[in-house]
Amino acid sequence: MSALNVISIAFVYGDNRLLGEYMTHWITTFDSEQWLDYERALLLVVAIILAIWFCLCLFKPQGKLRWSLIILCCASFLGLCFISRVNALQLSSLLTQGRNIEILDGPYHYGRYHFPYTSAHGLDYRELRIGERVLKIYHSGYLMNARCYQRFFSSNEFKGHTQLRLYIHWNEREIAHKNAIIKINTPCILRIDSLSNKRI
């Protein structure tokens, strides 16, 4: 008997002993605010550059020009990291303030891929079902931000019928199709929670 069945039976019959055997809680599996490997790599490069530079300074004093080049190089890497973090905080503010955010909650089903010639607007997309809703997931070129969850389009990281909760910011985008301008709504998934059932 699955954990969800046990919990359902326990609620119907009021059997707290069955409820005591399982603990259910939501686990965040993706958050657009989380640190990216790209950002960690930038900080690591800066740390390596500074470590090598200070080792060189121990053996030979460096001139102002070289110091200026090192400072400029480190500032450039840190600036890229800073811009990326500001971008992350902007998306996080959308989620915190609930601006144009839709929350979908239900069993997950990874749908089929639609080729451009079978699509109404000539765009390839992946079907994704959360509960009763069916989403069209487009490739990353149509997302409003590179931090939106992108992997649904090409890969499946969750088991079928897993309970998921998606926090989606909808973005309207214009595309050209057959000499006409078409508006499509693209989902930017800012956060994904999955329901965990643990035996206790």
Order of alpha helices (4+ residues) and beta strands (2+ residues): alpha-alpha-beta-alpha-alpha-beta-beta-beta-beta-beta
